[in-house]
Amino acid sequence: MLSNAKNCKDCFGMLADSHNCRFCQNGGYKISDAYDGYGVGEHAELLYEAFDSGVNGQRQFFVGIVYGCNDVRYCYNCTGSSNLFGCIGLRNKNYCIFNKQYTKEEFEKLRARIVEQMTKAGEYGEFFPAVISPFGYNETIAQDYFPMNEAEAKSKGYKWRNKEKSEHQPTIKATDLPDHIKDAGEGILKEIIECSGCHRVYRIIPRELDFLKRFNIALPRKCFECRHQDRFKQVNFPRLYDRQCMKCDKDIETSYSPDRPETIYCESCYNAEVV
């Protein structure tokens, strides 16, 4: 969904008043001049290769979880700071490299030397390399949006982590759970449930049971991961497909893939039909 956006290309889920953005997803309110961002904004501008960053900041490059910062590069989890390079976890700092304080003149000279060295090594200008990620590819949301098997992921240099086999044995199958939440007593909290999807085990915790009873929701028959995958299948992938309007045959781009059942109209036919 795009809301009141302008000059946004290959963007998905951008909120109001975003403009001059490309390859951005789940962007915040009033973000401009951003490229390659996930979860970026709001009131932010001039962002490049950033995730969960922005928010009252500008000129943030190759960063993650950076808020209220200006002129920062290759930083992670920093807030309220400016002129940082290669820093992590800083608050309200200025002119720091690798978390060390410098004068303005020292900072600019050293940063230039580092950028020059990184450029010669072919490292500068790209986000943090996958080799330093502590997670396996299949443990991240990348696997949701761009699924790969283990061999494919490793061939591209990504880590992979297979799930350990649970040491717990099921005490009840999901198919044997009561159909109505009113029939689920406190004893369910002691049960180890076998997922009806992947057959791994899971449990119900007290707060979860309270929530289900409060809103009259049946006990889940699947583990958390299988439930997540079921929900995710209902989401349009952040991709555009070349299709034709199903009313006038006009060529259009849409996030609805050709194998989906929805009726797809161009803007004119949609307005004539719905508005």
Kinemage of the C-alpha trace (Angstrom):
@kinemage 1
@onewidth
@group {chain A} dominant
@subgroup {mainchain}
@vectorlist {calphas} color= white
{ca met a 1} P 0.000 0.000 0.000
{ca leu a 2} L 1.198 3.500 -0.884
{ca ser a 3} L -0.481 6.546 0.644
{ca asn a 4} L -0.080 10.019 -0.848
{ca ala a 5} L 3.298 9.038 -2.312
{ca lys a 6} L 5.149 10.766 -5.126
{ca asn a 7} L 7.992 9.509 -7.304
{ca cys a 8} L 8.217 6.204 -5.428
{ca lys a 9} L 9.343 3.260 -7.561
{ca asp a 10} L 9.422 -0.380 -6.477
{ca cys a 11} L 8.185 0.633 -3.024
{ca phe a 12} L 5.701 -1.202 -0.814
{ca gly a 13} L 3.880 -0.274 2.378
{ca met a 14} L 4.956 3.368 2.372
{ca leu a 15} L 2.899 5.666 4.602
{ca ala a 16} L 1.724 9.209 3.929
{ca asp a 17} L 3.806 11.852 2.176
{ca ser a 18} L 6.723 9.746 1.016
{ca his a 19} L 8.525 10.917 -2.110
{ca asn a 20} L 11.600 10.291 -4.216
{ca cys a 21} L 12.111 6.760 -2.917
{ca arg a 22} L 13.047 3.478 -4.538
{ca phe a 23} L 13.328 -0.080 -3.279
{ca cys a 24} L 11.851 0.874 0.083
{ca gln a 25} L 9.396 -1.136 2.135
{ca asn a 26} L 7.358 -0.403 5.274
{ca gly a 27} L 8.470 3.222 5.277
{ca gly a 28} L 7.303 5.747 7.796
{ca tyr a 29} L 5.545 9.106 7.566
{ca lys a 30} L 7.184 11.897 5.542
{ca ile a 31} L 10.305 10.205 4.240
{ca ser a 32} L 12.104 11.461 1.170
{ca asp a 33} L 15.094 10.678 -1.008
{ca ala a 34} L 15.618 7.142 0.254
{ca tyr a 35} L 16.985 4.124 -1.590
{ca asp a 36} L 17.172 0.517 -0.432
{ca gly a 37} L 15.395 0.780 2.902
{ca tyr a 38} L 13.287 -1.456 5.124
{ca gly a 39} L 11.286 0.020 7.980
{ca val a 40} L 12.747 3.490 7.411
{ca gly a 41} L 11.308 6.895 8.414
{ca glu a 42} L 9.589 9.024 9.692
{ca his a 43} L 10.514 12.664 9.064
{ca ala a 44} L 13.714 11.422 7.482
{ca glu a 45} L 15.597 12.119 4.283
{ca leu a 46} L 18.674 11.071 2.379
{ca leu a 47} L 18.834 7.432 3.487
{ca tyr a 48} L 20.688 4.673 1.689
{ca glu a 49} L 20.844 0.972 2.535
{ca ala a 50} L 19.196 1.272 5.931
{ca phe a 51} L 16.829 -0.797 8.036
{ca asp a 52} L 14.712 0.241 11.015
{ca ser a 53} L 16.306 3.682 10.829
{ca gly a 54} L 15.558 7.301 10.017
{ca val a 55} L 13.044 9.041 12.313
{ca asn a 56} L 13.988 12.705 12.490
{ca gly a 57} L 17.319 12.205 10.782
{ca gln a 58} L 19.153 12.647 7.527
{ca arg a 59} L 22.185 11.430 5.626
{ca gln a 60} L 22.202 7.950 7.087
{ca phe a 61} L 24.080 5.388 5.010
{ca phe a 62} L 24.553 1.646 5.655
{ca val a 63} L 22.889 1.691 9.071
{ca gly a 64} L 20.532 -0.308 11.240
{ca ile a 65} L 18.340 0.845 14.149
{ca val a 66} L 19.525 4.448 13.989
{ca tyr a 67} L 17.165 7.192 15.190
{ca gly a 68} L 17.439 10.962 15.398
{ca cys a 69} L 20.902 10.947 13.846
{ca asn a 70} L 22.550 12.992 11.107
{ca asp a 71} L 25.581 12.176 8.970
{ca val a 72} L 26.188 8.621 10.132
{ca arg a 73} L 27.653 5.715 8.191
{ca tyr a 74} L 28.079 2.054 9.049
{ca cys a 75} L 26.441 2.425 12.444
{ca tyr a 76} L 24.085 0.272 14.485
{ca asn a 77} L 21.739 1.069 17.372
{ca cys a 78} L 22.660 4.734 17.763
{ca thr a 79} L 20.336 7.596 18.719
{ca gly a 80} L 20.481 11.381 18.970
{ca ser a 81} L 23.959 11.590 17.463
{ca ser a 82} L 25.753 13.125 14.486
{ca asn a 83} L 28.934 12.538 12.521
{ca leu a 84} L 29.519 8.880 13.361
{ca phe a 85} L 31.369 6.173 11.473
{ca gly a 86} L 31.489 2.501 12.419
{ca cys a 87} L 29.832 3.026 15.792
{ca ile a 88} L 27.450 0.923 17.844
{ca gly a 89} L 25.188 1.754 20.773
{ca leu a 90} L 26.058 5.451 21.070
{ca arg a 91} L 23.703 8.036 22.577
{ca asn a 92} L 23.991 11.805 22.061
{ca lys a 93} L 27.518 11.707 20.676
{ca asn a 94} L 29.288 13.636 17.926
{ca tyr a 95} L 32.421 13.051 15.837
{ca cys a 96} L 33.058 9.441 16.815
{ca ile a 97} L 34.727 6.621 14.861
{ca phe a 98} L 34.531 3.072 16.206
{ca asn a 99} L 33.010 4.575 19.372
{ca lys a 100} L 36.073 6.747 20.008
{ca gln a 101} L 35.715 10.498 20.397
{ca tyr a 102} L 37.627 12.833 18.039
{ca thr a 103} L 37.745 16.529 17.282
{ca lys a 104} L 35.966 17.663 14.129
{ca glu a 105} L 39.255 17.976 12.229
{ca glu a 106} L 40.548 14.592 13.414
{ca phe a 107} L 37.241 12.948 12.580
{ca glu a 108} L 37.096 14.244 9.019
{ca lys a 109} L 40.714 13.273 8.253
{ca leu a 110} L 40.408 9.758 9.702
{ca arg a 111} L 37.033 9.111 8.090
{ca ala a 112} L 38.449 10.106 4.700
{ca arg a 113} L 41.354 7.673 5.162
{ca ile a 114} L 38.996 4.834 6.126
{ca val a 115} L 36.696 5.516 3.192
{ca glu a 116} L 39.675 5.560 0.835
{ca gln a 117} L 40.945 2.231 2.176
{ca met a 118} L 37.505 0.621 2.037
{ca thr a 119} L 36.997 1.899 -1.509
{ca lys a 120} L 40.272 0.350 -2.663
{ca ala a 121} L 39.213 -2.948 -1.057
{ca gly a 122} L 35.832 -2.788 -2.801
{ca glu a 123} L 33.991 -2.580 0.536
{ca tyr a 124} L 32.731 0.985 0.691
{ca gly a 125} L 29.281 1.772 -0.611
{ca glu a 126} L 27.649 -1.492 0.409
{ca phe a 127} L 25.766 -2.546 3.529
{ca phe a 128} L 27.398 -4.733 6.172
{ca pro a 129} L 28.426 -8.048 4.552
{ca ala a 130} L 26.377 -11.156 5.263
{ca val a 131} L 29.434 -12.904 6.691
{ca ile a 132} L 29.161 -10.906 9.928
{ca ser a 133} L 25.487 -11.730 10.476
{ca pro a 134} L 24.950 -13.848 13.602
{ca phe a 135} L 21.811 -15.379 12.056
{ca gly a 136} L 21.199 -18.074 9.522
{ca tyr a 137} L 19.444 -16.966 6.350
{ca asn a 138} L 16.507 -19.205 7.205
{ca glu a 139} L 16.147 -17.467 10.588
{ca thr a 140} L 15.468 -14.066 9.056
{ca ile a 141} L 12.557 -12.468 7.212
{ca ala a 142} L 14.645 -12.707 4.048
{ca gln a 143} L 13.580 -16.359 3.925
{ca asp a 144} L 9.941 -15.220 3.913
{ca tyr a 145} L 10.329 -12.806 1.033
{ca phe a 146} L 13.061 -14.559 -0.946
{ca pro a 147} L 12.913 -18.250 0.002
{ca met a 148} L 15.963 -20.439 -0.641
{ca asn a 149} L 17.009 -23.926 0.325
{ca glu a 150} L 20.183 -24.588 2.288
{ca ala a 151} L 22.376 -25.218 -0.755
{ca glu a 152} L 21.224 -22.029 -2.507
{ca ala a 153} L 21.771 -19.886 0.576
{ca lys a 154} L 25.260 -21.243 1.256
{ca ser a 155} L 26.275 -20.813 -2.389
{ca lys a 156} L 25.587 -17.086 -1.967
{ca gly a 157} L 27.668 -16.870 1.200
{ca tyr a 158} L 24.833 -16.901 3.728
{ca lys a 159} L 24.812 -18.880 6.958
{ca trp a 160} L 22.213 -21.582 7.516
{ca arg a 161} L 21.030 -22.999 10.805
{ca asn a 162} L 18.949 -26.154 11.012
{ca lys a 163} L 16.520 -26.365 13.883
{ca glu a 164} L 17.576 -28.611 16.704
{ca lys a 165} L 15.376 -31.558 17.349
{ca ser a 166} L 13.252 -30.968 20.414
{ca glu a 167} L 14.103 -33.024 23.480
{ca his a 168} L 10.453 -32.971 24.526
{ca gln a 169} L 7.928 -35.600 23.530
{ca pro a 170} L 4.319 -34.667 22.796
{ca thr a 171} L 1.682 -35.516 25.378
{ca ile a 172} L -1.229 -34.625 23.097
{ca lys a 173} L -1.817 -34.183 19.380
{ca ala a 174} L -3.207 -30.893 18.101
{ca thr a 175} L -6.090 -32.794 16.519
{ca asp a 176} L -7.139 -33.943 19.996
{ca leu a 177} L -7.445 -30.445 21.454
{ca pro a 178} L -10.942 -29.282 22.437
{ca asp a 179} L -12.764 -27.487 19.640
{ca his a 180} L -14.057 -24.648 21.822
{ca ile a 181} L -11.905 -22.558 24.145
{ca lys a 182} L -14.519 -22.839 26.894
{ca asp a 183} L -13.625 -26.537 27.129
{ca ala a 184} L -9.922 -25.829 27.650
{ca gly a 185} L -9.055 -25.979 31.331
{ca glu a 186} L -5.880 -25.003 33.167
{ca gly a 187} L -4.567 -28.499 32.513
{ca ile a 188} L -3.779 -27.526 28.919
{ca leu a 189} L -0.861 -25.482 30.260
{ca lys a 190} L 0.869 -28.723 31.241
{ca glu a 191} L 0.443 -30.369 27.857
{ca ile a 192} L 3.153 -30.625 25.188
{ca ile a 193} L 1.270 -30.325 21.898
{ca glu a 194} L 2.298 -31.867 18.593
{ca cys a 195} L 1.845 -29.387 15.722
{ca ser a 196} L -0.577 -30.571 13.046
{ca gly a 197} L 1.657 -29.003 10.390
{ca cys a 198} L 5.355 -29.720 11.000
{ca his a 199} L 4.834 -32.157 13.927
{ca arg a 200} L 7.214 -30.224 16.157
{ca val a 201} L 5.988 -29.550 19.686
{ca tyr a 202} L 4.797 -26.391 21.363
{ca arg a 203} L 3.044 -25.308 24.551
{ca ile a 204} L 0.356 -22.865 25.617
{ca ile a 205} L 1.471 -20.317 28.216
{ca pro a 206} L -0.839 -18.740 30.846
{ca arg a 207} L -1.049 -15.297 29.224
{ca glu a 208} L -1.845 -16.889 25.881
{ca leu a 209} L -4.630 -18.971 27.390
{ca asp a 210} L -6.055 -15.876 29.114
{ca phe a 211} L -6.042 -14.025 25.794
{ca leu a 212} L -7.759 -16.874 23.939
{ca lys a 213} L -10.467 -17.130 26.592
{ca arg a 214} L -10.987 -13.379 26.717
{ca phe a 215} L -11.642 -13.134 22.977
{ca asn a 216} L -13.270 -16.539 22.604
{ca ile a 217} L -10.594 -17.895 20.236
{ca ala a 218} L -9.931 -21.599 19.810
{ca leu a 219} L -6.631 -23.161 20.824
{ca pro a 220} L -4.051 -23.062 18.010
{ca arg a 221} L -3.553 -26.359 16.181
{ca lys a 222} L -0.164 -25.340 14.839
{ca cys a 223} L 3.111 -24.116 16.310
{ca phe a 224} L 4.126 -20.465 16.092
{ca glu a 225} L 6.261 -20.919 12.961
{ca cys a 226} L 3.552 -22.747 11.013
{ca arg a 227} L 0.997 -20.110 12.033
{ca his a 228} L 3.352 -17.390 10.830
{ca gln a 229} L 3.757 -19.104 7.468
{ca asp a 230} L -0.006 -19.482 7.099
{ca arg a 231} L -0.498 -15.775 7.764
{ca phe a 232} L 2.312 -14.776 5.461
{ca lys a 233} L 0.737 -16.636 2.565
{ca gln a 234} L -2.076 -14.080 2.696
{ca val a 235} L 0.347 -11.188 2.130
{ca asn a 236} L 1.250 -9.914 -1.317
{ca phe a 237} L 4.963 -10.297 -1.953
{ca pro a 238} L 6.747 -6.955 -2.525
{ca arg a 239} L 7.051 -7.644 -6.249
{ca leu a 240} L 5.407 -6.196 -9.321
{ca tyr a 241} L 4.010 -8.296 -12.147
{ca asp a 242} L 3.190 -7.286 -15.713
{ca arg a 243} L -0.463 -8.068 -16.258
{ca gln a 244} L -3.503 -6.839 -18.137
{ca cys a 245} L -6.609 -5.211 -16.760
{ca met a 246} L -9.266 -7.910 -16.608
{ca lys a 247} L -11.859 -5.494 -18.007
{ca cys a 248} L -10.193 -3.413 -20.734
{ca asp a 249} L -6.975 -5.402 -21.322
{ca lys a 250} L -4.763 -2.390 -20.594
{ca asp a 251} L -1.190 -3.294 -19.616
{ca ile a 252} L -0.622 -2.655 -15.908
{ca glu a 253} L 1.811 -3.455 -13.101
{ca thr a 254} L 0.399 -5.031 -9.963
{ca ser a 255} L 1.572 -6.794 -6.834
{ca tyr a 256} L -0.992 -9.540 -7.478
{ca ser a 257} L 0.755 -12.434 -9.197
{ca pro a 258} L -0.908 -14.083 -12.218
{ca asp a 259} L -1.753 -17.217 -10.240
{ca arg a 260} L -3.850 -15.333 -7.648
{ca pro a 261} L -7.654 -15.464 -7.913
{ca glu a 262} L -8.449 -11.765 -7.377
{ca thr a 263} L -9.989 -9.632 -10.125
{ca ile a 264} L -7.456 -7.028 -11.227
{ca tyr a 265} L -8.473 -3.722 -12.826
{ca cys a 266} L -6.521 -0.732 -14.049
{ca glu a 267} L -7.108 2.525 -12.179
{ca ser a 268} L -9.742 3.790 -14.628
{ca cys a 269} L -11.770 0.595 -14.610
{ca tyr a 270} L -11.460 0.310 -10.838
{ca asn a 271} L -12.764 3.851 -10.324
{ca ala a 272} L -15.614 3.261 -12.752
{ca glu a 273} L -16.568 0.020 -11.028
{ca val a 274} L -16.066 0.907 -7.361
{ca val a 275} L -15.901 4.666 -6.883
